[in-house]
Amino acid sequence: MEVERDLDLTRRRLESKAGDLEARESELSELRTRAESDRARVQLLEEAKSGLEVENASLKRERTQLGAERNDLFELAERRRQELDGIRGEATELQRKLDEVQASKCEAMVKAEEVTSRELNVDYRERRLGEERELLEAQMVALNQELARKNEENLQIRRENTQT
C-alpha cells in the first residue's frame, strides 16, 4: 500500500509536473513566438535606425551647406549695402553737381539775355544814330546848298554894286 500510495503520489506529481511542463512548453512556445516577433521588430527598427542615421547625416550636410550659403548671402548683402551706400554717395554728389550746373546755366542764360538786351539797345542806338547822321547830312547838304546860293547871291550883289 505504501508503494501504491507512493506510486499514486508520484503519478500525481508526474501529472502535476507534466501539466507544469505543458504550461512551460506553451509559455516557451509563446516566448519563442514573441522573441521571433521581437527579432523581426528589432530588425525593422535597426533598418529604420540605419535609414534615419543616413538621413541625419544628409541633413547635417545640408545644414552645413545652408549655413555656408547663409553666410555667403550675408556677405553678398553686406557688399550690396556698401555698393548702395557708394551709389547713394555718388548720386548725392551728382545731384550737387547738377544743381551747380543748373545754377550756372541759369546765370549764363541771364547773362545771355542781358547781352542780347544790350545788343538790341546798341542796335537801336546805332540805327537811331544812323538816322540822325542821315538827317544831319541831309541838313548839311541843304545848308551847303543854301550857303552856295547865298554866296552866289552875295557875289551877284557885289558885282552889281561894283558895276554901278
Secondary structure, 3 states (H helix, E strand, C coil): CHHHHHHHHHHHHHHHHHHHHHHHHHHHHHHHHHHHHHHHHHHHHHHHHHHHHHHHHHHHHHHHHHHHHHHHHHHHHHHHHHHHHHHHHHHHHHHHHHHHHHHHHHHHHHHHHHHHHHHHHHHHHHHHHHHHHHHHHHHHHHHHHHHHHHHHHHHHHHHHHHHC
